[in-house]
Amino acid sequence: MSTPLPSPHYPPARDLLRDKSVVITAAAGTGIGFAVAKRAAEEGARLLISDFHERRLGEAADRLEAETGRRPATVVCDVTRESDVQSLRDAAEAAFGGVDVLVNNAGLGGQASVVDMTDEQWSRVLDVTLTSVFRMSRAFLPGMYARRSGIIVNNASVLGWRAQAEQAHYAAAKAGVMAFTRCAAIEAAAHNVRINAVAPSIAMHPFLAKVTTQDALDRLSAQEAFGRPAEVWEVANVMVFLASDLSSYMTGETLSVSSQRA
């Protein structure tokens, strides 16, 4: 497609998450995490956001309050530290009396060929991107099981399906998120808890523009069916759908948000 299609209008709220308690990891900054936090607040959720960066987390809370009229609770959390994950879980349970929705958004990218990649690079990407999903799920599922109600939404990537040079660690981690989602969902279904994932391709935000060359962004965008990257809120919309009662018969699924370029 030579001419990119324009982005759609921002959707109005429909009360899809009214009074649901929602916890979102890695929600500071300008990416998908903040976008899904904003959409959740607009849809009526009671919100707790976390991030490892305290200043950016506070700024995100200020922005959410200014833009939605709802100030979220905040907890600083490094999802690679089990003690931080447990503290986040405890704070959420104390704030809400039970968590309805957990959004595992934390992830870490990088670029390195297999022959040049260090053990540290490999382990760090998998720890942040994959093992954190396990840690968070392990922490929050018992409470959901006890209440026989709950939803987890994981952020995967189309790289869990397709090949891209110098992305072996990230792709392996995201494929792992998909596999973990499927297996954990089968266990959770017996407790009336649903677990699904989204798989974005390219979603444009300022941080991505800083760490990616314009040539690469143009090339990846041109591969999309609409000839443009997704808006971060377009990915967030799908996550909100999975967190809502509209997806009540879905579990173990990974939804591609990639305009047919999975």
N, C-alpha and C positions, 0 to 999 in steps of 0.2 A: 504494500500500500504506500503510495507516494505522499499523500497528504493525510496527516493524522486527523482523526475525528476529534471533535471537541469533548472535553470532560462534561459529564452530566451535571445537573444542578444538585446541590447538597440536599439530601432528603429531609422531609419534616419528621419530627418525632411521632411515634405511634404508641407510646407507653408499653413497649414490648418487655421491659424489665422493671416495671413498676414495683417498688418495695422489695426487690430482690437484692440481697447482699452480694457484692461482686468484689473480688480481689484480683488485681492485675500486677504482674511483675514487669520490671523494666519499662515503667510508664512515663519516665521523665524524657525530656528532649522533644523531638519533632517527628518521631517515627510512628510505626503502627501502634505501639503501646499507648502513647498519648492519645492517638486518634480513637482507639477503642475505649479508652477511659472517657473521653468526651462524649462519644456516642452512647455509652452506657449511662452516663449522667443525664444526658438528654432524654433517654428512654426511661428515666425514673428510678434508676438504681441507687442504692446506698453503697457508697464506693470507698474502697481502701486501695491506695496505690503504693507501690514500693519501687525502690531503685537503690543501687549501691552508692549513688552520687547524691549526697545530702543536699547540696545547694540546688542542683537541678531539680531534685524532687520537690523542694519547697517552691521553686519557681513554677513547676508544673501544677501544683496545688493552687497557687495564686491565679494562674491562667484559667484553670478549670472553674474556679469560683467566679472569676470575672466573665467568662464566656457562657456559663451554664446556670449561674446562680446557686450552684451546689458545691460546697467545699468538701473534698474527700478527706478521709483520714489518711495519714502517711506513716510508713514505717521504713526506715533505712534497712536494706537487706542485700547481702551478697549471697546469691543463690548457690554459690559453690561452697558455702559454709553451713554445715548442718545446724549449728547453734543458731545462726541467723534465720534459717528456714523455720525452726521450731518457735523462735521468738515471734516471727511474722504470723505463724499459725495461731499462737496464743493471743496475740494482739487482736487478730481478726475475730476470733471466737469471743473475746471479751467485749469487743466493740459491737458485734452484731448478734451474739447469742447463737451463732451458727452461720456458716457460709453457704450460700446457694450456688455461686458460680466462681470458679477459679480459672483465670486466663493465664496460661504459661506462655509468656511472650519473650522471656529473656533468651538471647542468642548472641553469638559472637562469630564474625566472619574472619576472613584472612585470605591471603593469596600466596601460594607456594607450590612448586612442583614437588612430586612425590620424592624424587631423589635429593632434593634440597631441604625438605621439611624436617624440622627437628622433633624429637620426642615432646619437647615442651610445647611447640606449636600445636601438634596433634592433640595432646592431652588437654590443653587449655580450651581449644575449640569444642572438644567433646564434653568437657566438664560443664562449661557454661551452656551449651546448646542442647545437649542430650541428657546428661546426668542430672541437671537441675530439674528437668521435667519429672524424672523419677523421684528426686528428693521431695519436690513440692507435692506431687501426687501422693506419695507415701505419707506425708504429714497431714494432708487435708482429707484423704479418703476415709479414715476411720470415723471422723465426725459426720461425714455425709452418709456413711453406712449406718451409723447409729440412728440418724434421722430418716433413713430410707428415702433420701432426696438429695440431689445435687447434680451439678454439671461441670465438667472440665473441658476447656477449649485450649488446644495446643497450637502453637504457631510453627508450622513446618516450612517447606519450600519446594518448589518444583524441582530443585536440584536433588531432592530425594528420589526423583524418577529419571532425570536426564543428565547427560554427561557434560561437564565443562572443565576445561583444562585449569589446573592449579587450584581446584576447589575440592580435592579428594577428602580432606578432613571435614569441611563444612557439609558436603554432600552426604558423607557417611553419617554424620550426626543427624541430619534432617531425615534421611532414610530411617535411621533409628527411631526418631520421634514418631514417624508413621507406624513402624512396627510396634513400638511401645503402645501407641494409641489403640491399635487393633487388639492387642493381647490384654491390656488393662481393661478395655471396654467389655470384653467377655466376662472377666471377673466381676466388674462393677455392675453389670446388668442384673445379676441376682439380687442386688441391693437397691434396685431402682435408681441407679446413678448412671448417667450417660457421659461418654468421653468421645470427643471428635476433634478433628484438626482442620486447619486451612493450609493451603500450599500456595502462597503468592509467588509471582515471578519477579517483576520489577515494580516497586512502588516508590514514587518519587517524593523525597523530602530533603531539606537542606543538608543534613548530615551526609546522606548518600552522595549528594552533589560534591561535597568536599573531599570524599575519599575515593571517588570514581572519576575517571577522565570523561570529558564530554564525548569523545569519540566512542568510548565503550557504552555510555548511556544512549547515544544515538543509535548504535548498532543493536543493542538489546531492545530498545523501544520499537525499532523498525520491524523486529521479528514478531511483535504482538499483532493480533488480528485487527485491533483498532488503531495501530500505528502510533501508540502512545503508551507511556507507563501508566499504571494504576495510580489514582489518588490514594493516599493512605487511608482515607475514610471509606473508600470502596472496599478495601480489605476488611476494615473494621465492621462494615455493615454485615458481612458474611459471618464474622465472629459473633456479632450481636444476634443474628438469626440462630446460630448454633446454641447460643446461651438462652434463647427464648423457648417458650412452649410451642412455637411453630415448628420446631424440629423434634417433636416428642418421640417420633419413631426412628430416629437416627442415632446410631452409636457405632463406634469403631470406624467411622468414615473419615476420609481426607478429601476435602473439597478444594479443587483447583480454582484459584482466583487469578487466572492467567490468560484469559481470552484465547483458549484453545491452543496454547503453545506449551503444554505440559510435556 
